């Protein structure tokens, strides 16, 4: 958010952010499978439908992200950077640790754990994406026009304008549906905080690798 970064740092961010985010819709799908409560499941299904572009494959959130990252890196690199190249990058140990811990939470046989993790994932997403968008604005100069920049940022606008607001509410409702007493809430809260800890580790790993890339 403080200013533009050199290409090597942006490349690390793009590779590791995609390696993390590629699993988001899968986690939402797992929340449907691993939650028995009908009302909670319905809220998860709404979230999942949104992740897949409300039925339009071209508007699936992962597709929008891949398009944005490939385009931005290509502009900064002044040579084509395909999404296949970004996907081929090896996840950092901290990125792998995040993904493995995330999957453990979302495949739990305890629906309270699943819903606590989902609540954390969706509450973090809005704040994270608003900050990433503010950082992205530092690269407006690599786009020929303001319109071209805003067209490239559809991934952010879809989330900030509507999707993540809805997802936060849906996750709150699905978590509430499985928390019937204080013990249920305690279990869900533990999963919530576990997801937060995994996220902290992930971003520390990305930041460290970005600094190393800049110094190389």
C-alpha positions in Angstrom: 0.0 0.0 0.0 3.0 2.3 0.5 4.0 2.4 -3.1 4.8 0.4 -6.3 7.2 -2.6 -5.9 9.8 -3.8 -8.4 8.8 -6.6 -10.8 10.5 -9.5 -8.9 8.5 -8.7 -5.7 5.2 -8.5 -7.6 6.1 -11.8 -9.3 6.5 -13.5 -5.9 3.3 -12.0 -4.6 1.4 -13.2 -7.7 2.7 -16.7 -7.6 2.1 -17.2 -3.9 -1.3 -15.4 -3.8 -2.5 -17.6 -6.6 -1.1 -20.7 -5.0 -3.1 -19.8 -1.9 -6.3 -18.6 -3.6 -6.7 -21.4 -6.1 -8.1 -23.5 -3.2 -10.7 -21.0 -2.0 -13.7 -22.2 -3.9 -12.7 -25.8 -3.1 -12.8 -25.0 0.6 -16.3 -23.5 0.2 -17.3 -26.7 -1.5 -15.9 -28.7 1.3 -17.8 -26.6 3.8 -21.0 -27.8 2.0 -19.9 -31.5 2.1 -18.7 -31.4 5.7 -21.6 -29.5 7.3 -24.8 -31.5 8.3 -27.0 -28.6 9.4 -29.4 -27.8 6.5 -29.6 -24.1 7.2 -25.8 -23.8 7.4 -25.4 -25.8 4.1 -27.8 -23.5 2.3 -25.7 -20.4 3.2 -22.5 -22.2 2.0 -24.1 -23.1 -1.3 -24.9 -19.4 -1.9 -21.3 -18.7 -1.3 -20.1 -21.4 -3.6 -22.5 -20.3 -6.4 -21.0 -16.8 -6.2 -17.4 -18.2 -6.3 -18.3 -19.8 -9.6 -19.5 -16.6 -11.2 -23.2 -17.2 -10.4 -23.3 -19.8 -13.1 -21.0 -18.0 -15.7 -17.6 -19.7 -16.0 -16.1 -16.6 -17.4 -16.9 -14.7 -14.2 -15.7 -17.4 -11.8 -13.6 -15.6 -9.2 -10.5 -17.7 -9.9 -10.7 -16.9 -13.6 -10.9 -13.2 -12.9 -7.9 -13.4 -10.6 -5.8 -15.3 -13.1 -6.6 -12.8 -15.8 -5.6 -9.9 -13.6 -2.3 -11.4 -12.4 -1.2 -12.5 -15.9 -2.0 -9.1 -17.4 -0.3 -7.1 -14.6 2.9 -9.2 -14.7 3.0 -9.0 -18.5 2.7 -5.2 -18.3 5.4 -4.9 -15.6 7.7 -7.4 -17.3 7.1 -6.0 -20.8 7.0 -9.5 -22.0 4.1 -12.1 -21.9 3.7 -13.9 -18.6 1.2 -16.7 -18.9 -1.0 -18.0 -16.2 0.6 -21.4 -16.7 4.0 -19.9 -15.7 2.5 -18.4 -12.6 0.8 -21.6 -11.6 4.0 -23.6 -12.2 5.9 -21.7 -9.4 6.6 -23.7 -6.3 4.6 -22.8 -3.2 6.7 -21.5 -0.3 6.8 -23.7 2.8 4.6 -21.2 4.5 2.2 -21.3 1.6 2.1 -25.1 1.8 1.6 -24.9 5.5 -1.4 -22.6 5.1 -3.0 -24.8 2.4 -2.5 -27.9 4.4 -3.8 -26.4 7.6 -6.8 -24.9 5.7 -7.7 -28.3 4.3 -7.5 -29.9 7.7 -10.0 -27.4 9.0 -12.4 -27.7 6.1 -12.3 -31.5 6.1 -13.0 -31.8 9.8 -15.7 -34.2 10.8 -16.9 -31.5 13.2 -19.1 -29.0 11.4 -18.4 -26.4 14.1 -14.7 -26.5 13.1 -15.6 -26.2 9.4 -17.9 -23.3 10.0 -15.4 -21.5 12.3 -12.8 -21.7 9.6 -15.2 -20.5 6.9 -16.2 -17.6 9.1 -12.5 -16.6 9.4 -11.9 -17.0 5.7 -14.8 -14.8 4.8 -14.2 -12.1 7.4 -10.5 -11.8 6.4 -11.3 -11.6 2.7 -13.0 -8.2 2.5 -10.3 -6.4 4.4 -7.5 -8.2 2.6 -9.0 -7.4 -0.9 -9.5 -3.7 -0.1 -5.9 -3.4 0.9 -4.7 -5.3 -2.1 -6.7 -3.1 -4.4 -5.3 0.1 -2.8 -1.8 -1.4 -3.5 -2.8 -2.2 -7.1 -3.7 1.4 -7.7 0.1 2.2 -7.6 0.4 0.5 -11.0 -2.2 2.5 -12.9 0.7 4.0 -14.9 1.3 0.7 -16.7 -2.2 0.9 -18.2 -2.9 3.2 -21.1 -6.1 4.6 -19.8 -8.1 4.8 -16.5 -10.8 2.7 -18.2 -8.3 0.0 -19.1 -7.1 -0.1 -15.5 -10.6 -0.4 -14.1 -11.5 -3.1 -16.6 -8.5 -5.1 -15.4 -9.6 -4.7 -11.8 -12.9 -6.5 -12.1 -11.6 -9.2 -9.7 -11.4 -6.6 -6.9 -14.7 -4.8 -7.7 -16.7 -8.1 -7.8 -15.5 -8.8 -4.2 -15.4 -5.4 -2.7 -18.7 -4.2 -4.2 -20.8 -7.2 -3.4 -19.4 -10.7 -3.1 -17.4 -10.5 0.1 -20.1 -8.5 1.9 -22.5 -11.3 1.1 -20.0 -14.0 2.0 -19.4 -12.5 5.4 -23.1 -12.4 6.2 -23.6 -16.0 4.8 -20.7 -17.3 6.9 -22.0 -15.6 10.0 -25.4 -17.2 9.5 -24.0 -20.7 8.8 -21.7 -20.5 11.8 -24.6 -19.3 14.0 -26.7 -22.3 12.8 -24.2 -24.8 14.2 -23.4 -22.9 17.4 -26.3 -23.8 19.7 -24.5 -23.3 23.1 -21.3 -21.9 24.6 -19.3 -25.1 23.9 -20.3 -25.1 20.3 -19.1 -21.4 20.1 -15.9 -22.3 21.8 -15.1 -25.0 19.2 -15.9 -22.7 16.3 -13.9 -19.9 17.8 -10.8 -22.1 18.1 -11.1 -23.0 14.4 -11.5 -19.3 13.6 -8.3 -18.4 15.4 -6.5 -21.3 13.9 -7.3 -20.0 10.5 -6.1 -16.5 11.5 -2.8 -18.0 12.7 -2.3 -19.9 9.4 -2.9 -16.7 7.5 -0.4 -14.7 9.6 2.2 -17.4 8.8 1.3 -17.3 5.1 1.8 -13.5 4.8 5.0 -13.5 6.8 6.4 -16.1 4.4 5.3 -14.1 1.3 6.7 -10.9 2.7 10.1 -12.5 3.5 10.4 -14.0 0.0 9.5 -10.7 -1.6 12.3 -9.0 0.3 14.7 -11.7 -0.8 13.6 -11.3 -4.4 14.2 -7.6 -4.3 17.7 -8.0 -2.8 18.8 -10.6 -5.3 
